[in-house]
Each structure stands twice: as C-alpha cells, then as structure tokens.
C-alpha cells in the first residue's frame, strides 16, 4: 500500500492527500485527477518512497545551478545567510521545501509502465516562483523555476534557457 493519507477531493475537483517522503523526512501533498487509476498513483508513490540517493543528489545539483544563476542575476536580493557558500549540493535541502507531488495521467498504456515524478516546492532564492523537478525513470529531466510543467505534455527537453537539468 502506498501510504496515502487524508485522501479527499479538493476545491479544483482533484484528489488530494498526503504521503510521507522518506528522502526528506516529511509529509508532502499528493494530487491527481480523478480519472488517474489508483494503482498507477500507488505505483508512483511507491517509487517516490524508494527514490535512491543519486536522484536526490541530482535534484539538488541542478537546483544549485538554478540558485547560482539566480544569485548572480539578482545580487541585490536579500538571501539567507551562508546560502552563497554551499559546497555540497545536498546542503541545498536547508534552503528548499519539497511540498507537492503531482501524479499525471499517462499518455498511453506503454507509458503506464514508466516511473515519473512531478515534484515542486519552494526555494529561498526564488520565493516568488518556487521550484519544480520532473523525474523520468530516475533521471532528472527538468529542474528550474516552477512552471506547472507536465512530464507528458511540456517541451521541457527543448527549453535549455530555464531547464537546469539540460545544463552540464
């Protein structure tokens, strides 16, 4: 069982609940459209629970590229103390809050077998926009400002300007 708690319909007629995200040690919100099959939702939640440390590291690595560019482009913003002295990308977890998992309906039956995560939250360097990650089969394919992107229907793989996962 996936461990989804407090599942209910929200004001946008989506299903919404909470899941415990082991990697960060806290509950996050899960939301999905009512037509998304529950077995698919549970599969994605189970994958979230088993996310390996390399994926978390890569999420932080790309988020750190985002942070560095934001701090370079907006040097006069008021940033938290010591945020400019990060050596290990995992230190960013002190400046990020991962709050949401959006499970989207798969495109077709073959896509149903693919593990995908659409995570979002807030970050101390871009409080206005927040942050989003798209993860497909344990590869971070998008990391950048929250843009309400879809793992299935957004051209994230072509947008190098705002997608820090495409910058290496």
C-alpha positions as CSV (number, residue, x, y, z in Angstrom):
1,X,0.0,0.0,0.0
2,X,1.2,3.5,-0.9
3,X,0.6,5.2,2.5
4,X,-1.6,8.0,1.1
5,X,-3.4,9.6,4.0
6,X,-6.3,12.0,4.2
7,X,-7.3,11.5,0.6
8,X,-10.2,13.7,-0.5
9,X,-11.4,15.8,-3.4
10,X,-10.1,19.4,-3.3
11,X,-11.7,22.6,-4.5
12,X,-10.3,22.0,-8.0
13,X,-12.1,18.6,-8.2
14,X,-8.7,16.8,-8.0
15,X,-7.9,14.1,-5.5
16,X,-5.5,15.3,-2.8
17,X,-3.9,13.7,0.2
18,X,-0.6,13.4,2.0
19,X,2.3,11.0,1.6
20,X,5.5,10.6,3.6
21,X,8.6,11.4,1.5
22,X,11.3,9.3,3.1
23,X,14.2,11.1,1.5
24,X,13.3,14.4,3.2
25,X,11.7,13.0,6.2
26,X,8.3,14.8,5.9
27,X,4.8,14.6,4.5
28,X,4.1,16.2,1.2
29,X,0.9,16.8,-0.7
30,X,-0.1,14.4,-3.4
31,X,-2.6,15.5,-6.0
32,X,-4.0,13.8,-9.1
33,X,-7.1,14.0,-11.4
34,X,-9.9,11.6,-10.5
35,X,-9.5,9.6,-13.7
36,X,-5.9,8.6,-12.9
37,X,-6.2,4.9,-11.8
38,X,-5.4,4.4,-8.2
39,X,-3.0,1.5,-8.9
40,X,-0.9,3.9,-11.1
41,X,-0.9,6.6,-8.4
42,X,0.2,4.0,-5.8
43,X,3.0,2.8,-8.1
44,X,4.3,6.3,-8.4
45,X,4.1,6.9,-4.7
46,X,6.0,3.7,-4.0
47,X,8.6,4.8,-6.4
48,X,8.9,8.1,-4.6
49,X,9.4,6.2,-1.4
50,X,12.2,4.2,-2.9
51,X,14.0,7.1,-4.6
52,X,17.7,6.5,-4.4
53,X,20.2,8.9,-3.1
54,X,21.7,9.6,-6.5
55,X,18.4,11.0,-7.7
56,X,18.1,13.3,-4.6
57,X,21.7,14.4,-5.2
58,X,20.9,15.2,-8.9
59,X,17.8,17.1,-7.9
60,X,20.0,19.2,-5.5
61,X,22.8,19.5,-8.1
62,X,20.5,21.0,-10.7
63,X,18.7,23.2,-8.1
64,X,22.1,24.5,-7.1
65,X,22.8,25.6,-10.7
66,X,19.4,27.4,-10.6
67,X,20.4,29.0,-7.2
68,X,23.8,30.2,-8.5
69,X,22.3,31.8,-11.6
70,X,19.6,33.5,-9.6
71,X,22.1,34.9,-7.2
72,X,24.3,36.0,-10.0
73,X,21.5,37.7,-11.9
74,X,19.9,39.3,-8.8
75,X,22.8,40.1,-6.5
76,X,20.8,42.7,-4.5
77,X,18.1,40.4,-3.3
78,X,18.0,39.5,0.3
79,X,19.2,35.9,0.5
80,X,19.5,33.8,3.7
81,X,23.0,34.0,5.3
82,X,25.6,31.5,4.0
83,X,23.5,30.4,1.0
84,X,26.2,31.7,-1.2
85,X,28.8,29.3,0.5
86,X,27.3,26.0,-0.5
87,X,29.9,23.4,-1.3
88,X,27.8,20.2,-1.4
89,X,24.6,20.4,-3.4
90,X,22.8,18.4,-0.7
91,X,23.3,21.4,1.6
92,X,20.5,23.0,-0.5
93,X,18.0,20.8,1.3
94,X,18.2,23.5,4.0
95,X,17.0,26.1,1.5
96,X,14.4,24.1,-0.3
97,X,11.0,22.8,0.8
98,X,9.6,20.0,-1.4
99,X,5.9,20.2,-0.8
100,X,4.0,18.6,-3.7
101,X,3.8,15.5,-5.9
102,X,1.5,15.8,-8.9
103,X,0.7,12.4,-10.5
104,X,-0.4,12.9,-14.0
105,X,-2.4,10.6,-16.3
106,X,-0.1,8.6,-18.5
107,X,-0.2,9.2,-22.3
108,X,-0.9,5.6,-23.3
109,X,-0.7,2.0,-22.0
110,X,3.1,1.7,-22.6
111,X,3.7,5.0,-20.7
112,X,1.9,3.5,-17.8
113,X,4.9,1.4,-17.0
114,X,7.3,4.4,-16.8
115,X,8.1,5.8,-13.4
116,X,7.6,9.6,-13.4
117,X,7.6,12.1,-10.6
118,X,6.5,15.7,-10.9
119,X,7.7,17.4,-7.7
120,X,7.5,21.0,-6.7
121,X,8.0,23.3,-3.7
122,X,9.6,26.5,-2.6
123,X,13.2,27.7,-2.5
124,X,14.8,30.5,-0.7
125,X,16.5,32.1,-3.7
126,X,13.3,32.4,-5.8
127,X,10.4,32.7,-3.4
128,X,8.1,34.2,-6.0
129,X,8.2,31.3,-8.4
130,X,9.3,28.2,-6.4
131,X,11.0,25.2,-7.9
132,X,9.9,22.1,-9.9
133,X,11.5,18.8,-10.9
134,X,10.4,16.3,-13.5
135,X,12.0,12.9,-13.0
136,X,11.6,10.1,-15.5
137,X,13.0,6.6,-14.8
138,X,15.3,8.1,-12.1
139,X,16.7,10.8,-14.4
140,X,16.0,14.4,-13.6
141,X,14.8,15.8,-16.9
142,X,13.7,19.2,-15.7
143,X,14.9,21.3,-12.8
144,X,14.1,25.0,-12.5
145,X,11.5,27.6,-11.6
146,X,8.0,26.2,-11.1
147,X,6.2,26.4,-14.4
148,X,3.4,23.8,-13.9
149,X,5.1,21.6,-16.4
150,X,3.8,18.2,-17.4
151,X,6.1,15.2,-17.7
152,X,4.0,14.1,-20.7
153,X,2.9,17.3,-22.4
154,X,5.5,20.0,-21.9
155,X,8.5,20.7,-24.2
156,X,10.9,20.7,-21.2
157,X,13.6,18.8,-23.1
158,X,13.9,21.7,-25.6
159,X,14.0,24.6,-23.2
160,X,17.6,24.9,-22.2
161,X,17.2,28.5,-21.0
162,X,15.2,27.6,-18.0
163,X,15.8,23.9,-17.6
164,X,18.9,23.5,-15.4
165,X,18.9,19.7,-15.9
166,X,19.9,20.3,-19.5
167,X,23.0,22.3,-18.5
168,X,26.1,20.3,-17.7
